[in-house]
């Protein structure tokens, strides 16, 4: 057995994030990303992995319309504020914005040239804007209600704009507008054939047939030669989107091979179109006979029922570029990707990928299978969503419950099948077979919502459920067969009234001999299987218990409670062995890891904590959730973690202890090598290289010593300039941070000021202001710099008195210019000559007269002898007095 290594750190990988809450969305021209409205922001999402590339906007408003430029460089958005914004996707900034409508903008589209933007609003107007200038080029009035869709003609020679509206009173129209400047009449035609809102417009490939779909359950084909109605297709469902299939698309190729007689006798091209709507099925139609040539047998969508009783399956559909198939969007924020395959005499529509934009609150989750490549989520829905962890696409959905699913558990049976068991608010439990996504068993008997469920650990032949009816039930899995088409009725082997309040959690011991239940009555009870005989009751928590779990190696149980504590209890006598405190709110889950030597917990404070049982120490705390963390799953083999909660975010956690140790060892080795290179550079007087290495090693003290040594050099400025010119922007930011710290200390301020002066002398201000956080650095430099200069100024002024006293004592003399020195020498020589002639007796007397004259001359010349700039003073030297 491998030696036990305690975990010290986990690496968090955001696996599933909410990116679409309903409303407008737009797909890029190459189908590589999708721009989605998500609450009060716009998410740019990778269509392959559902990873969020970037986020735009946070203006406290919901968005009502989105559009992309043909080159995918600009994104146009509008919300209830009626402000139209243009976003540059390369910089993620709003480059311009304007207002024009008197009501919310409900739809928008960009011209194929990218120069014009058409918007339709709730004010019944259609406006065309110049994208670069932001001004209105066309102003169209005529609709009698909210404009619901707009579309430019893709042919640039046909300068036409189509718009559809809901005029009210069982009346809806499609209008054709001329956007050329030569035509005086703007509205060319009014196409009137719908009795409810027009939801979608599409054009055939030849550009002469317009398709309009509405909630009046019809699709109308219009001839653009004379703007007459060619055909009316009755769909028997409210149509939300209509898409024309291109002749070269895989969909059309499959249909061509399916139907051989596809040439119309009058010579015009036949085309296919797709409709989606409230029924949640995809249908393909032929333009020749207006007949449905393919209809999806079963819906991949759970059709939502609105308050008025109307169903909402699909809300939109888009044909993807690059032969990537069909994208359909559901009312419950799912993106379904379809591909069409044609066999000998059968058309098959395959669901290739499902991206879920919003999961609401995640209440429970478990890994599936031995390889743990899938994750099952229970959210505030009636279905269980199973995700592929590699692509984070929803692989399949388990539907059958009639109320919200509250709990789930997974296991691998003795026959190798992966099973899932769920408990719901509909008072029932269901057993599912993972591979076929079929329900194989239903258990009915609880009188309240089933809030806790757990499989047996060893034989996987039973499971236990706990309910809000305060009872605990043991369900037998006997009677299951390999080939089951209909679910069987599961039978309860044992029942016990376990608690006085709702049961929140149940757990089965590793040897299947005991089961533990935790309840809102603040107690946890251990029961002996299979008869549910009470063994021990754990009392001590001050709030309800949210989670219970058996230790994999010891005879103990861990409980998590609403009193913010985690406790470990002994099964033998029911005593509390250890208490862990650290969460600031209710602890919702606590599970054993590392063979029972550590605990992972999560709580209502949004924190995930790692504890060591032996020392009661919290090893690590992670804050990667913005709301309660309800769900926590631990992989049985890899011990990777998954957490989810009220923020609808799923995070995966991987043990990074070994990787962190390797990284620390590698950095230590690099530090030793770099340190030796630094010392070698200093010994070689290569200060540029030494300073660069000191920056890489983040050694501010050594860096200061290098700068101080440079200041003592004769050519200090040249050395300093060469060292500073090699710094990048990041090194400059770090240097400013160091200078700010050095400048706070009087002993270090002289070097810091000299380095700062050289930095400002070398680098232009335009480069300096681009440094991140430069404003904060300067705010910290200015007060201390003023203090240092004030102190130096006071010291300089204090020297004036000393200079005056020493000058008065004839101790020091100011240096004079060379011309003055020569004149004094001549004067001295003139005085010295007669001294020599008069003899030695007159020498002393003459010397005294000369010194007296010299002092008087100096006093009269320099006045009070104030210090003047550009005048250097000699050093003070001791003068021997003559006896």
Secondary structure as the mmCIF struct_conf table of DSSP 4:
data_model
#
loop_
_struct_conf.conf_type_id
_struct_conf.id
_struct_conf.beg_label_comp_id
_struct_conf.beg_label_asym_id
_struct_conf.beg_label_seq_id
_struct_conf.end_label_comp_id
_struct_conf.end_label_asym_id
_struct_conf.end_label_seq_id
HELX_LH_PP_P HELX_LH_PP_P1 UNK A 2 UNK A 4
STRN STRN1 UNK A 10 UNK A 16
BEND BEND1 UNK A 22 UNK A 23
STRN STRN2 UNK A 25 UNK A 27
TURN_TY1_P TURN_TY1_P1 UNK A 29 UNK A 30
BEND BEND2 UNK A 31 UNK A 32
STRN STRN3 UNK A 33 UNK A 38
TURN_TY1_P TURN_TY1_P2 UNK A 39 UNK A 40
STRN STRN4 UNK A 41 UNK A 46
TURN_TY1_P TURN_TY1_P3 UNK A 47 UNK A 49
STRN STRN5 UNK A 52 UNK A 56
BEND BEND3 UNK A 59 UNK A 60
STRN STRN6 UNK A 63 UNK A 68
TURN_TY1_P TURN_TY1_P4 UNK A 70 UNK A 71
BEND BEND4 UNK A 72 UNK A 73
STRN STRN7 UNK A 74 UNK A 79
TURN_TY1_P TURN_TY1_P5 UNK A 80 UNK A 81
STRN STRN8 UNK A 83 UNK A 88
TURN_TY1_P TURN_TY1_P6 UNK A 89 UNK A 92
STRN STRN9 UNK A 93 UNK A 99
BEND BEND5 UNK A 102 UNK A 103
STRN STRN10 UNK A 105 UNK A 110
TURN_TY1_P TURN_TY1_P7 UNK A 112 UNK A 113
BEND BEND6 UNK A 114 UNK A 115
STRN STRN11 UNK A 116 UNK A 121
TURN_TY1_P TURN_TY1_P8 UNK A 122 UNK A 123
BEND BEND7 UNK A 124 UNK A 124
STRN STRN12 UNK A 125 UNK A 130
TURN_TY1_P TURN_TY1_P9 UNK A 131 UNK A 133
STRN STRN13 UNK A 136 UNK A 141
BEND BEND8 UNK A 144 UNK A 145
STRN STRN14 UNK A 146 UNK A 152
BEND BEND9 UNK A 154 UNK A 155
TURN_TY1_P TURN_TY1_P10 UNK A 156 UNK A 157
BEND BEND10 UNK A 158 UNK A 158
STRN STRN15 UNK A 160 UNK A 166
BEND BEND11 UNK A 168 UNK A 170
STRN STRN16 UNK A 172 UNK A 178
BEND BEND12 UNK A 181 UNK A 182
BEND BEND13 UNK A 184 UNK A 184
STRN STRN17 UNK A 187 UNK A 194
BEND BEND14 UNK A 195 UNK A 196
STRN STRN18 UNK A 198 UNK A 203
TURN_TY1_P TURN_TY1_P11 UNK A 205 UNK A 206
BEND BEND15 UNK A 207 UNK A 207
STRN STRN19 UNK A 209 UNK A 214
TURN_TY1_P TURN_TY1_P12 UNK A 215 UNK A 216
BEND BEND16 UNK A 217 UNK A 217
STRN STRN20 UNK A 218 UNK A 223
TURN_TY1_P TURN_TY1_P13 UNK A 224 UNK A 227
STRN STRN21 UNK A 228 UNK A 234
BEND BEND17 UNK A 236 UNK A 237
STRN STRN22 UNK A 239 UNK A 245
HELX_LH_PP_P HELX_LH_PP_P2 UNK A 246 UNK A 246
TURN_TY1_P TURN_TY1_P14 UNK A 247 UNK A 248
BEND BEND18 UNK A 249 UNK A 249
HELX_RH_AL_P HELX_RH_AL_P1 UNK A 250 UNK A 258
BEND BEND19 UNK A 260 UNK A 260
TURN_TY1_P TURN_TY1_P15 UNK A 265 UNK A 266
BEND BEND20 UNK A 267 UNK A 267
HELX_LH_PP_P HELX_LH_PP_P3 UNK A 268 UNK A 270
STRN STRN23 UNK A 272 UNK A 277
TURN_TY1_P TURN_TY1_P16 UNK A 278 UNK A 279
STRN STRN24 UNK A 282 UNK A 286
TURN_TY1_P TURN_TY1_P17 UNK A 287 UNK A 289
STRN STRN25 UNK A 292 UNK A 295
BEND BEND21 UNK A 297 UNK A 298
BEND BEND22 UNK A 300 UNK A 301
STRN STRN26 UNK A 304 UNK A 305
TURN_TY1_P TURN_TY1_P18 UNK A 307 UNK A 308
BEND BEND23 UNK A 309 UNK A 309
STRN STRN27 UNK A 311 UNK A 312
STRN STRN28 UNK A 314 UNK A 319
BEND BEND24 UNK A 321 UNK A 321
TURN_TY1_P TURN_TY1_P19 UNK A 322 UNK A 323
STRN STRN29 UNK A 326 UNK A 330
TURN_TY1_P TURN_TY1_P20 UNK A 331 UNK A 332
BEND BEND25 UNK A 333 UNK A 333
STRN STRN30 UNK A 334 UNK A 342
BEND BEND26 UNK A 344 UNK A 345
STRN STRN31 UNK A 347 UNK A 356
BEND BEND27 UNK A 357 UNK A 357
STRN STRN32 UNK A 362 UNK A 368
TURN_TY1_P TURN_TY1_P21 UNK A 369 UNK A 372
STRN STRN33 UNK A 374 UNK A 379
BEND BEND28 UNK A 380 UNK A 382
STRN STRN34 UNK A 383 UNK A 388
TURN_TY1_P TURN_TY1_P22 UNK A 389 UNK A 391
STRN STRN35 UNK A 394 UNK A 399
BEND BEND29 UNK A 402 UNK A 403
STRN STRN36 UNK A 405 UNK A 412
TURN_TY1_P TURN_TY1_P23 UNK A 414 UNK A 415
BEND BEND30 UNK A 416 UNK A 416
STRN STRN37 UNK A 418 UNK A 424
TURN_TY1_P TURN_TY1_P24 UNK A 425 UNK A 426
BEND BEND31 UNK A 427 UNK A 427
STRN STRN38 UNK A 428 UNK A 433
TURN_TY1_P TURN_TY1_P25 UNK A 434 UNK A 437
STRN STRN39 UNK A 438 UNK A 444
BEND BEND32 UNK A 447 UNK A 448
STRN STRN40 UNK A 450 UNK A 455
BEND BEND33 UNK A 457 UNK A 459
STRN STRN41 UNK A 462 UNK A 467
TURN_TY1_P TURN_TY1_P26 UNK A 468 UNK A 469
BEND BEND34 UNK A 470 UNK A 470
STRN STRN42 UNK A 471 UNK A 476
TURN_TY1_P TURN_TY1_P27 UNK A 478 UNK A 479
BEND BEND35 UNK A 482 UNK A 483
BEND BEND36 UNK A 485 UNK A 486
HELX_LH_PP_P HELX_LH_PP_P4 UNK A 487 UNK A 487
STRN STRN43 UNK A 488 UNK A 489
HELX_LH_PP_P HELX_LH_PP_P5 UNK A 490 UNK A 490
STRN STRN44 UNK A 491 UNK A 497
BEND BEND37 UNK A 500 UNK A 501
STRN STRN45 UNK A 503 UNK A 508
TURN_TY1_P TURN_TY1_P28 UNK A 510 UNK A 511
BEND BEND38 UNK A 512 UNK A 513
STRN STRN46 UNK A 514 UNK A 519
TURN_TY1_P TURN_TY1_P29 UNK A 520 UNK A 521
BEND BEND39 UNK A 522 UNK A 522
STRN STRN47 UNK A 523 UNK A 528
TURN_TY1_P TURN_TY1_P30 UNK A 529 UNK A 532
STRN STRN48 UNK A 533 UNK A 539
BEND BEND40 UNK A 542 UNK A 543
STRN STRN49 UNK A 545 UNK A 550
BEND BEND41 UNK A 552 UNK A 555
STRN STRN50 UNK A 556 UNK A 561
TURN_TY1_P TURN_TY1_P31 UNK A 562 UNK A 563
BEND BEND42 UNK A 564 UNK A 564
STRN STRN51 UNK A 565 UNK A 570
TURN_TY1_P TURN_TY1_P32 UNK A 571 UNK A 573
STRN STRN52 UNK A 576 UNK A 581
BEND BEND43 UNK A 584 UNK A 585
STRN STRN53 UNK A 587 UNK A 593
TURN_TY1_P TURN_TY1_P33 UNK A 594 UNK A 597
STRN STRN54 UNK A 598 UNK A 603
TURN_TY1_P TURN_TY1_P34 UNK A 604 UNK A 605
BEND BEND44 UNK A 606 UNK A 606
STRN STRN55 UNK A 608 UNK A 612
TURN_TY1_P TURN_TY1_P35 UNK A 613 UNK A 616
STRN STRN56 UNK A 617 UNK A 622
BEND BEND45 UNK A 626 UNK A 627
STRN STRN57 UNK A 631 UNK A 634
TURN_TY1_P TURN_TY1_P36 UNK A 636 UNK A 638
STRN STRN58 UNK A 641 UNK A 644
TURN_TY1_P TURN_TY1_P37 UNK A 646 UNK A 647
STRN STRN59 UNK A 650 UNK A 655
HELX_RH_AL_P HELX_RH_AL_P2 UNK A 657 UNK A 683
TURN_TY1_P TURN_TY1_P38 UNK A 684 UNK A 685
HELX_RH_AL_P HELX_RH_AL_P3 UNK A 687 UNK A 697
TURN_TY1_P TURN_TY1_P39 UNK A 698 UNK A 698
HELX_RH_AL_P HELX_RH_AL_P4 UNK A 700 UNK A 711
TURN_TY1_P TURN_TY1_P40 UNK A 712 UNK A 712
BEND BEND46 UNK A 713 UNK A 713
TURN_TY1_P TURN_TY1_P41 UNK A 714 UNK A 715
HELX_RH_AL_P HELX_RH_AL_P5 UNK A 716 UNK A 725
TURN_TY1_P TURN_TY1_P42 UNK A 726 UNK A 726
HELX_RH_AL_P HELX_RH_AL_P6 UNK A 729 UNK A 742
TURN_TY1_P TURN_TY1_P43 UNK A 743 UNK A 744
BEND BEND47 UNK A 745 UNK A 745
TURN_TY1_P TURN_TY1_P44 UNK A 746 UNK A 748
HELX_RH_AL_P HELX_RH_AL_P7 UNK A 749 UNK A 762
BEND BEND48 UNK A 763 UNK A 763
HELX_RH_AL_P HELX_RH_AL_P8 UNK A 765 UNK A 768
TURN_TY1_P TURN_TY1_P45 UNK A 769 UNK A 770
BEND BEND49 UNK A 771 UNK A 771
TURN_TY1_P TURN_TY1_P46 UNK A 772 UNK A 773
HELX_RH_AL_P HELX_RH_AL_P9 UNK A 774 UNK A 808
TURN_TY1_P TURN_TY1_P47 UNK A 809 UNK A 810
BEND BEND50 UNK A 811 UNK A 811
STRN STRN60 UNK A 814 UNK A 814
HELX_RH_AL_P HELX_RH_AL_P10 UNK A 818 UNK A 838
BEND BEND51 UNK A 840 UNK A 840
TURN_TY1_P TURN_TY1_P48 UNK A 841 UNK A 842
HELX_RH_AL_P HELX_RH_AL_P11 UNK A 843 UNK A 862
TURN_TY1_P TURN_TY1_P49 UNK A 863 UNK A 865
TURN_TY1_P TURN_TY1_P50 UNK A 869 UNK A 870
STRN STRN61 UNK A 873 UNK A 873
HELX_LH_PP_P HELX_LH_PP_P6 UNK A 874 UNK A 876
HELX_LH_PP_P HELX_LH_PP_P7 UNK A 880 UNK A 882
#
